């Protein structure tokens, strides 16, 4: 009886899943002209995650070598973390019917982890510890190896930073130290402050016109005329007639004389 009940529940669940896949329309047409099968998205999403598990470590090693030659290859462990998270997220979102990107692109979870240096360090350290435990099965090697990896990966990331990014990180740490005596949770309040600052800058940039029109000034023989001409602010006004010219135009009589006899003859004789 229990077996029959399980079979019936499985048939009902399968029917519900099949009926739900009919509600999703194909998102693209394949190279052979066949429309996409939405019902195969969970399987394709899982296959995409498995491909990311092999693609991301290679991309991580290449990215690390571009930051710091040879030593930067340790970023392949971060690539393993990227691939594992992509496998989990792709499988989960694929069961919901979401269309997946390519295996080389990172989705929401990895982007969120990489946006926070502390969270990324914790995630990378746990990944390194899992790999070391699987390889050596030694607690000491796991702990010290994971700690050493986090330190080396941090140095690789710092080596790839620009001067502005280093100054920004230093400024954040200085602000956190200044706010330590004022707040009970300085890191949380500093992050909240910087998020509010970034939001205000984004709003200001949104409402600011991208290319404001240059102010047009009259033609004056003052200042740097070359700079004014480059900025488009050098406009010569229309020349106005002088007082003498205006008087001549007012005094000059309109010519109303008729042509002379000689002129009339020329007009008649001319062919």
DANORVEN-V620511 format. One record per pair of residues at least 4 apart in sequence whose ideal C-beta (glycine too) atoms are under 7 Angstrom apart, sorted by the first residue. I is the first residue (numbers start at 1). J is the second residue. D is the distance in whole Angstrom. If there is no record, write none. Layout:
# DANORVEN-V620511
I&J&D ; I&J&D
This chain:
# DANORVEN-V620511
1&5&6 ; 2&6&6 ; 3&7&6 ; 4&8&6 ; 5&9&6 ; 6&10&6 ; 7&11&6 ; 8&12&6 ; 9&13&6 ; 10&14&6 ; 11&15&6 ; 12&16&6 ; 13&17&6 ; 14&18&6 ; 15&19&6 ; 16&20&6 ; 17&21&7 ; 21&38&5 ; 21&39&4 ; 24&38&4 ; 24&97&5 ; 26&35&4 ; 26&36&4 ; 26&38&6 ; 27&36&5 ; 27&99&5 ; 28&36&5 ; 29&33&6 ; 29&34&7 ; 29&35&5 ; 30&34&5 ; 30&36&7 ; 38&97&6 ; 40&44&6 ; 41&45&6 ; 41&94&5 ; 41&97&6 ; 41&99&7 ; 42&46&6 ; 42&94&4 ; 42&95&5 ; 43&47&6 ; 44&48&6 ; 44&94&7 ; 44&100&7 ; 45&49&7 ; 45&90&5 ; 45&91&6 ; 45&93&7 ; 45&94&2 ; 45&100&5 ; 46&50&7 ; 46&90&7 ; 46&91&5 ; 46&94&6 ; 47&51&7 ; 48&52&6 ; 48&90&5 ; 48&100&5 ; 48&103&6 ; 49&53&7 ; 49&86&5 ; 49&87&3 ; 49&90&4 ; 49&91&6 ; 50&87&6 ; 51&55&6 ; 51&103&4 ; 52&56&5 ; 52&83&5 ; 52&86&4 ; 52&87&6 ; 52&103&4 ; 53&83&4 ; 53&84&7 ; 53&87&5 ; 54&83&7 ; 55&59&6 ; 55&103&5 ; 55&104&6 ; 56&60&6 ; 56&79&4 ; 56&82&4 ; 56&83&4 ; 56&86&7 ; 57&61&7 ; 57&76&5 ; 57&79&4 ; 57&80&5 ; 57&83&6 ; 58&62&7 ; 58&79&7 ; 59&63&6 ; 59&79&6 ; 59&104&6 ; 60&64&6 ; 60&75&5 ; 60&76&5 ; 60&78&5 ; 60&79&2 ; 60&82&7 ; 61&65&6 ; 61&73&5 ; 61&75&6 ; 61&76&4 ; 61&79&7 ; 62&66&7 ; 63&67&7 ; 63&75&6 ; 64&68&7 ; 64&72&3 ; 64&73&5 ; 64&74&6 ; 64&75&3 ; 64&76&7 ; 64&156&6 ; 65&69&6 ; 65&72&5 ; 65&73&6 ; 67&72&5 ; 67&156&5 ; 67&159&6 ; 67&160&4 ; 68&72&4 ; 68&156&5 ; 68&159&5 ; 71&152&7 ; 71&156&7 ; 72&156&5 ; 74&149&6 ; 74&152&5 ; 74&153&6 ; 74&156&7 ; 75&79&7 ; 75&153&7 ; 75&156&6 ; 76&80&7 ; 77&81&7 ; 77&124&6 ; 77&127&6 ; 77&128&5 ; 77&131&7 ; 77&149&6 ; 78&82&6 ; 78&124&5 ; 78&153&7 ; 79&83&6 ; 80&84&6 ; 80&127&6 ; 80&131&7 ; 81&85&6 ; 81&123&6 ; 81&124&6 ; 81&127&4 ; 82&86&6 ; 82&106&6 ; 82&110&5 ; 83&87&6 ; 84&88&7 ; 85&89&6 ; 85&109&5 ; 85&110&5 ; 86&90&6 ; 86&107&6 ; 86&110&7 ; 87&91&6 ; 88&92&6 ; 89&93&6 ; 89&107&5 ; 89&109&5 ; 90&94&6 ; 90&100&6 ; 91&95&7 ; 93&98&4 ; 94&98&6 ; 94&100&6 ; 101&105&4 ; 106&110&4 ; 106&111&5 ; 107&111&7 ; 108&112&6 ; 109&113&6 ; 110&114&6 ; 111&115&6 ; 113&119&5 ; 113&120&5 ; 113&123&5 ; 114&120&5 ; 116&120&6 ; 117&121&6 ; 118&122&7 ; 119&123&6 ; 120&124&6 ; 121&125&6 ; 121&150&5 ; 121&154&7 ; 122&126&6 ; 123&127&6 ; 124&128&6 ; 124&150&6 ; 124&153&6 ; 125&129&6 ; 125&146&5 ; 125&149&7 ; 125&150&5 ; 126&130&6 ; 127&131&6 ; 128&132&6 ; 128&145&7 ; 128&146&4 ; 128&149&4 ; 129&133&6 ; 129&142&5 ; 129&146&4 ; 130&134&6 ; 131&135&6 ; 132&136&6 ; 132&141&6 ; 132&142&5 ; 132&145&4 ; 132&146&6 ; 133&137&6 ; 133&142&5 ; 136&141&5 ; 138&142&6 ; 139&143&6 ; 140&144&6 ; 141&145&5 ; 142&146&6 ; 143&147&7 ; 144&148&6 ; 145&149&6 ; 146&150&7 ; 147&151&7 ; 148&152&6 ; 149&153&6 ; 150&154&6 ; 151&155&7 ; 152&156&6 ; 153&157&6 ; 154&158&6 ; 155&159&6 ; 156&160&7 ; 157&161&7 ; 161&165&4 ; 161&166&5 ; 163&167&6 ; 164&168&6 ; 165&169&7 ; 166&170&6 ; 167&171&6 ; 168&172&7 ; 169&173&7 ; 170&174&6 ; 171&175&6 ; 172&176&6 ; 172&190&6 ; 172&194&7 ; 173&177&7 ; 174&178&6 ; 175&179&6 ; 175&190&6 ; 176&180&7 ; 176&186&5 ; 176&187&6 ; 176&190&5 ; 179&183&5 ; 179&186&5 ; 179&189&6 ; 179&190&6 ; 180&186&5 ; 183&189&5 ; 185&189&6 ; 186&190&6 ; 187&191&6 ; 188&192&6 ; 189&193&6 ; 190&194&6 ; 191&195&6 ; 192&196&6 ; 193&197&6 ; 194&198&6 ; 195&199&6 ; 196&200&6 ; 197&201&6 ; 198&202&6 ; 199&203&6 ; 200&204&6 ; 201&205&6 ; 202&206&6 ; 203&207&7 ; 204&208&6 ; 214&231&6 ; 214&232&5 ; 214&233&6 ; 215&233&6 ; 216&233&6 ; 216&235&5 ; 217&233&5 ; 218&237&6 ; 219&234&7 ; 219&235&6 ; 219&236&4 ; 219&237&6 ; 223&228&6 ; 224&228&7 ; 225&229&6 ; 225&234&6 ; 226&230&7 ; 227&231&6 ; 228&233&5 ; 228&234&4 ; 229&234&4 ; 241&245&4 ; 241&246&5 ; 243&247&6 ; 244&248&7 ; 245&249&6 ; 246&250&6 ; 247&251&6 ; 248&252&6 ; 259&263&4 ; 259&264&6 ; 261&265&6 ; 262&266&7 ; 263&267&7 ; 264&268&6 ; 265&269&6 ; 266&270&6
